[in-house]
Amino acid sequence: MADILKPVKFSPDVAALIKKKQSDKSFTYHCWSDEDLKPLRIEVRNFYRDMQKGRCAYCRKDISLRSASNCHVEHIAPKSLHEKFIFTPENLCVICADCDEIKRAQETMCAIPDTVVARKTRRVRYPCTTNAFYIVHPHFDKYDDHILMVGKFYVDMTDKGGFTIRVCDLNKRLRKFGWEMPPSSDEDLAEVMGDFLATSDPAIRRRKIRKLREMLIFE
């Protein structure tokens, strides 16, 4: 089951604000942070932080339940690449400060990866199927089908999981600090990991990762 079971339904005041912005020819994605759009951001943030049960859509870490400093509105199809979907409810969710900083830096440097699968004809409507996205989509995908968390680290179970781990830099802790010392022997861990790497069967890979989870203890 996806994290988000239904999209936000805008209040009449916010819906009117969106309509006004959509008719403004000077409006671009750079205006998303404008002060007059604050009511929209608040409404989106409050709805999705509850719908996502206080978890970041990408890393699954806790987000703030009150403050906006660790609960940022995210455009799943990047607003710089898909401006027409900037107000689409299915394109919105909330993420933590770390994931937001990584995604925002990519957008600032014009290096943000497109999360939407390209096609020959121009998209008129927002795609509403999992196959239309490279990234794990909180409205359409079950997170655990694509990414398994092993302690504080992330293992891709699908190409979509691998894409999400890469673009959100989810394993930055692993690169920076390495694996924490597990209670099991190196030989036992190597055997389980070897079995995991030796098969492409999703069911076997899930069993091996669960076994690895049991063998590792993290704070």
Buried (B, 14 or more C-beta within 10 A) or exposed (E): EBBBEEBBEBEEEBEEBBEEBEEEEEBEBEEBEEEEBEBBBEBBBBBBBEBBEBBBBBBBBEBBEEEBEBBBBBBBBBBBBBBBBBBBBBBBBBBBBBBBEBBEEBBEEEEBEBBBEEEEEEBEEBBEEBEBBBBBBBBBBEBBBBBBBBBBBBBBBBEBBBBBBEBBBBBEBBEEEEBBEBEBEEEBBEBBBEBBEEEEEEEEBBBBBEBBBEBBEEE
